[in-house]
Amino acid sequence: MAKVDQNLLAGETVLFRTQHHWTINKNAFVLATICCAIGATLVGAWWYTPVDQRTFSVAPGEIFLVAGILVGGWAQWSVSMGEFAVTNQRVLFRTPLRSFDLFLYQVQQVSFHKSPLADYGTIMVTAAGVMEVFSHIQHVERFATTIEQQVAFMHQRAGAAAPPPGLA
């Protein structure tokens, strides 16, 4: 079960959920690919060299392969650990290093910058004059739009429940 689902309030439902884009760890993914390519090349060279002509060990190739797999696995795990959600009451940001919850009535402004090449970007949420910035978020435009819609809906509900001025 996701961390967001474990921390929902009574009557709270998740309306939109997203996570980090893989580009947050692009250097690790590139390193993992290079390590695996070198390892596969060295193991392949060892494998296709006749046994009586082998002058080198398969160990360096195996080390590169294992290192590439470990780095790639770590990078994928760290991408999947970032979780971002909008509920009918809050905006939730969960990363391995920090957690940030914000009630919708506290949101003052939402803005985002989307990558021109893919569906990810940076979201900036302002509350109490403090801007929180989260980068490399998948579907950042839909995420920001959902937050804005929920804030507007919350304000409409609050305005409809309040008595007209002068009647209170």
N, C-alpha and C positions, 0 to 999 in steps of 0.2 A: 504494500500500500504506500502511496506517495506521502511525503511529509505534509504537503498541503492538506490532503484528505484527513490526516491524523489530527490536525489542529483547527478544524472547522468549529465555529460557534453553533449554538442551537438555532435551527432554522436557516442556516447558511448553506447556499449551494454554489458550486463552481460554475461560472458562466463561460469562461475562456481560460485555456491553459496553454502554455508554451514553454520552451526551454532555450538554452544557449544554442547558438549555431556552431557548427564544427570549426569555423574559422577562429574561434577564440583560442584554440590550440593548434593553429595551422603549422607553426614551427615544429611542434612535437609530431604531428602527422607526417610532415615532410621528412623529418629525421627517421621516423619509423619506416617509411617507405624506402629511404636510401639504405638503411641498415638491412632491411629484408632483401633488397635487391643485391647488395654486396654479398650477404650471406648465401643467398640462392646461387649466385654466380660461383662463389668459392666451393660450395658443396657440389654443384654441378660439375665444375672442373675436376674435383676430386673423384666424383662418381664415374665420369667418362674417361678418366685416365686409366690405362691398363695397370693392373695391380703391380706388375714387376717394374713399371716406370714411375710409380708415385714417389715423389721426393718431398712431399709436404703432407701435413696432417689435415684432417677434416675439421679439427677443433675451432680454428678461427671462423670458418663459415658457420658452424653451429652457434658460436658465441654471437656473431652478428645477427643471425636469425632470431635467437632468443631475446637479444636486446631489442630488436625491432618489434617483436611481438609484445614484449613488456611495455615499451614506450607507447606503442599504439593502443594497447589495452588501457594503460593509465590515462591517456588522452581521451579515449572514448568514455571512460568512467567519469572523468572530471566534467566532460560536456553533459553527460546525462544527470549529474548531480545538481545542476542549476535548474530550478523550477520556478516558474512565474505564473501567477493566476489572478484572475479577477473574479470575485464572488459578488453576491447581491449586497454585501455589507463592507467588504474590504478589498484592498489590493495587497497581494502577498508576493514577496520576493524571497526566494531561498537559494543560497549558494553555499558551497562547502565552507566558506570563511565567514559569511554573515547572513543574517536573517532580518528582514524588514517587513513589518506589517503596518498598513495605513488604512484607517477607516475612510470610507468614501467622503464623508462630510469634512474631512481634514484636507482633501485634495484641493489645491488652489489652481494649479495649472499643470497641463500635460503637454509635452512636446516630444518630437522624435526626429531623428535623422535616419533615413533609409538608404541602404547601399544601392547604387545604381545597377549593380550587377546581379544581386540575389535578394531574396526576401528575408533580410535581416537588417538590424541597425541598432541604434542607441536610443534609449528612452530616458527622458528627464521628467521627473515628477517633483513638483514643488508643493511643500506643505509647511505651514508656519514660517514661511520665508526661507526655508532650507531646501536646496535642490539635491535630490538623490539621483545619481546617474548610473545606469546599468547598460553595458555595451554587449554587442554580439547577441542580441535577442532575436530569435526566429519570429516571423510574422509580426514584426514590430508595429506596423501600421494598424493591423486588426486589433492588436493588444491595446494600443493607445486609443483607438476608436471605441473599444468596449469600455474602457475606463471612463472616457468622456460621456458616453451614453448612460452609464450607470450613475455618474455624478449628476447629470441633468435629470435623470429619472428620480433620484433621491431628492433633489431640490424641488421638483414638481410635487412630489408626495408631501414634502414638508410645507410647501406653500399652500396646498389644498387643505391641509389639516389646520393651518393657522386661521384664526378668525380674521375677518376684514378689519382694517384699521378703523378705530373709532367705536367699534362694537365691543371691545374687550372690557 
